[in-house]
Amino acid sequence: MTSSSPIRTLVAGLGNMGRSHALAYHENPGFEIVGLVNRSQVELPEALKIYPIHPSFPEALKELQPELASICTYSDSHADYAVAALEAGCHVFVEKPLATTVADAERVVAAAKANGRKLVIGYILRHHPSWVRLIAEARKLGGPFVFRMNLNQQSSGPTWETHKALMQTTSPIVDCGVHYVDVMCQITDAKPVQVRGMGLRLSNDIADDMYNYGHLQVMFEDGSVGWYEAGWGPMISETAFFVKDVMSPNGAVSIVMDPNAKSDDIDTHTKTSVIRVHSAETGPDGRFIRPVEDLAMAGEPGHQDLCDLEQAYVLKAIREDIDLDRHMNDAVQSLRICLAADESVRSGQPVLL
């Protein structure tokens, strides 16, 4: 592979995220898709119909010898597929969560380092200009912080089917939680020290040992505290389904959503509409010195635009040999927190980290 030749790319998993990432590779001249992997034939966008679909990832990896493997399958296959690709000499993009256990996540990171390959994990919010701004505004306030975040999705029809498939291996507070716990960790920089979780199975359509509503609490070494809530299903309320709020002694930064937004609209999950900045500073009379400032986030990228940005970063990381140690360590840490919350849900006890 020369610095200018397209990177030969194999995309595994053709669900919602896999299709979006495949479209990003298709449109970016820095990549050349050599094949797609899915266990069954699926209906694809017209642009992707020119590529062959292989039923087996190991066989496609051996036959096609790609330079980048993009792993967008269900979570329980992430670690094994990623390690196989890294050991075959591929760079790897893998959707979040990186794995279903901390040990497997650490195994993937170790394989990337041992083989000198790039490993990028699909933390799409890291590539969203509005979320980058939210994190920057929160950090300017200074800690300790209170984090209040959730993403509840009232799903039905095909969306509920997708959620049920995800819950065969991963609970909502792990699958979605890694994104928002990662945001908390980027803002505070402090080590997480304790996690608590609670959850409830609200549907007979899922396994007896799975829950489709969960809530986690995390405490950090600097005194910061945060909670994250996630629920999936036809019974989930759309009242306050999207809360993204950070408070500190010096004020607060919040996302204000479009009141007409729907919880199962995938673009809603990343769009911020308005970032509201509140300063707690008061004058001699005890009244606030500055009014609330609303930062309009006009022209935000949609879901496909974000996937395009994310894969552009993968290309940049490979071409420019970007040091991804912090990126990989952050992915393991956010997963550790969310899996500790899942453990706490099941045991009824807090987990010390």
N, C-alpha and C positions, 0 to 999 in steps of 0.2 A: 504494500500500500504506500503510494507516494503521498506527499502533502496535498496534492491537488486532485488525485483520482477519487471518484465517488467511493464511499464506504459501503462494501457489500453487506446488506442487512437482511437478517431473517427475523420475521415477526411471528411470535407464538401467542395465540389467543386472539380471537376475532370478535370478542364482545364489544361493548360500547367503547371502552378505552383502547382496546387493540385496534379497532377500525380507525379510530381518530389518530392514533400514533402512526398507523400504516399510511394514512392520507398525508400526514406531515412528512414522512420519508418520501412518499411519491412526489410531492410538490417541491421538495428541497433538492437542488442539483448536487448537493454534497453527499447524498445517499443514493444507492442503487438497491432496490428490493430484489433479492434473489429467490425469495419464496415466502409463503405464508404457512402457518401451522394451525390446524384446528382439528379436533377429533371427529367432527362431522362437517359436511358441506353446509355452508351458510350463505344467505343472500348478502351480497356486498355492493357498495357503491360502484357505479359504472367504472370509475377510475381504477379500481382495484381488481376488476374482473380479468385483467390481462395476466395476473400472477397465479402460478399453480398453488394449490392448497395441498399440503402434506399432512397425513394423519398422525405422524410420529415425530416428536421433537428430536429425540436422539438420532433417528435415522436421517432426518433433514440436516441436522448439524454435521453429521459425518459426510453426507453426500454433497452438500452445497458449500461447505467450508466458508461460512460467512466471516466477516471481520467484526460485525456487531450483531449481537443477539438481543432482540427487544422482547422481553418476557411480560406478557399481559394476561397470563392465565390466572386460574384461581389460586388463592394464597398458598394452599398446601403443596403446590408444585414449584413455587418460586425458588426456594433454596436449592433443590436438586438440579433444576434446569440451569440456574445461574452458575453454580459450581461447575457443572458439565461444560458450559460454554466458556467459562474462564479458563478451565484446564485445557480446552481445545484451542486456546489462544485468542478468543474473542473478547472484545470489550462488551460490556453488558449494560443495558438499560432495563430496570425491573420496576414494575408498578409497586406501589405501596399496598399493604405492608411488605417489608423486605422478606419476611418469613413468618411462620406461625409460632416459633419459639425464639428466645434470645440466643440460645446456643446455635441454632441454625443461622440466625442473622450474623453472628460472629464468625461462623464458618464461611459464609459468603464473603465477608470483608477480608478474612484471612486469605481466601483463594485469590481475590483481586490483587492483594499486596504481593503474594507469593509469585503470581504470574505476570506482574507488572502491567496489568490491564486496568482500564477505567471502569468504575462502577458508579452509575448514576441511578438514584432511586426516585420514583415518580412523585415527588413533593411539588405538585403543580403550583401551589400558592407561592412558592419561592420565585416564580417567574412572572407573577402578576404585579404590575406596577402599583396598583392600589394597595395590595397587601404589603408590599415593600414599604410604601408610605405609612401605612398604619403602624407597622413595627417601628419605623424610625420616629414617628410622633410619640409613641408610647415610651420609647427609650429616652427621649428628651425629657420626659416628665421625671424620670428617676424613680427608683423603687423605695421600699418594697411594693409589690403589685398585688392587686386582686384581679384575677382573670375570670370572666364569666362568658362561657361559650357553649353553643349547642348547634346541632343541625338535625332536626327531626323531619322525617319525610313521610307524608301521608301518601302511601303508594297503593296502586291497584292495577289490575290487568298485567301487562307485560312488565311493568316496573316492579310490582310485587313478586312476580315470578323470578326476576333477577335478584331481588333481595333475599328470597327464600334460597336460591342457589348459593348466594354468598354465605348465608348463615349455615350452610352445611359444614363450613370449616371455621368461620370467623364471626364474632359478634359485632354489632354496630359500633360499640364504643372502641373496639380495636380497629376495625376497618376504616372508619371515618376519623376516629379519635387521634390517630397518629399525625394527621395534618395539623390539628389545632393545638395539640400538646407540643408539636414542633414549633408552632408560633409562640407559645408561652416560653419555651426554652430559649428561643432567639431573643426574646425581649429581656428576660431576666439574667441569662448567662449563669445563674446559680444552679447548684446541683440539686436534683430532686431527692428528698429524704424519706418521704412517706406517702403511700397511696391508699385510698379507700375506694371501694366500689359497691354499688348495689344495682340489682337488675330484676326484671320480671318478664316472664313468658306470657305474652298477651294473645297468643294465637295457637290453636291446635294444629296449624299447618306446618309447624316447625318441630324439631326434635324435642323430646322431653328435657334434655339437658342443655338446651339453647334458650336464649332470651332475646327478644326483639326490642326491649327498652332497657337502657342502661345509663348510669350516672356515675362519674368518677370524680374524686377529689384528690388533688396533689398538693403537697407542701414542699417548699424549697428551703435550702439552707439559709438564704438571706431573709427568711420570714415571709416571702411571697406565698400566696395560696391561690388555687384556681379550681374551677369545676368545669366539666364538659358533660353534655347530655346528648344522647342519640337514640332515636326510636324509628323503626321502620314498620310500615304496614297500613292496612285500610282503616285501622282504629285510631291512628295517631292524630292528635289535634294539630291544626295549623295555627293556633294561637301562640304567638311568640316562638315560632319554630326556628327562627334564625336570630340568635343573639351573639354578638361579638363585641365585647365591652371590656376595657382595661381601665382600672382605677389605681391611683397612687396618692400619697399625701398631697401632691401638687396639682391634682386634677384628674381628668379622664379623657380617654379617646374611645369613640364608639363608631360602629357602622350603623347607619340608618337605612333600612331597607325600603324599597318601593312597596307601599301598602297593598298593591295588587299582585305581588309576587306569589307564585305557587311553589310549594315545598318540593314537588317532584320534578320541577324544571331544572335540568342540569346546569344551565347558565346561571340560575339563581344562586347556586352553591358557591360561586366565586365572585359574582358581581357585588360591588359595594354600594353603588348609588351615591351615597354621601358619607364622608368621614367627618364626624363631629368632634371638635377639640374644645374641651372645657378647662379653663384655668381656675384653680382654687384660690388664687391670690386675692387678698382683700385689702382695702384701704383703711385709713384711721377710723372710718365710720363702720367698719365691719362688712361693708358691701363689696361685691365683686368689682375688681378694677376693669376687667375686660369682658366683653360679651362673648357668648359662645360663637365659635368660628366653624362654619360649615364649608368643607372642602368638596366641591362638586367633582366627581370622578367621571367626567364626560369622555365618551369614546372608548370605553373599556373594552378590552379584548373579550370575545366570546369563548366558548369551550374549545372549538377547533383552533382558534387563534392561540390559545394558551398551550395547546398541544404542539403547535408549530413552534412557539417560543421555547418550549421545553426541549424539543428535539434539536433546535438550533444550539441550545446550550450543550447538549450531548456532543454535537459536532465540534463546537468550540473547545470542550474539555479534551477531546481526542487530538484535535489539530494543534492546540496550544499547550498541551501537556499540563493542564490545570491540576494543582494539588487538591485532591478530593478527600483528604483525611478527615477534615472537620465535617464535611458533607456526610460521609459514611458513618462517623461516630454519632452524629446527631440522629441519623436514621435508627441506629441501634438503641439510642437512649429513649427516643419517643416510643419505640416499640416496647422497650422494657417497662416504661410507665404504664402503657395501655394493657400489656399482658399482666402486670401486677394488679391493675384494677379488675381484670377478668378473674384473676385468682381470688381477689378479695370478694367479688360477687359470689363466687362458688363456696368460699370458706366462711364468709361472714366476719372475717377478721381483717384489720388493716395490715398492710405489707410494708415492712421497712426495707429501704433500698440501700 
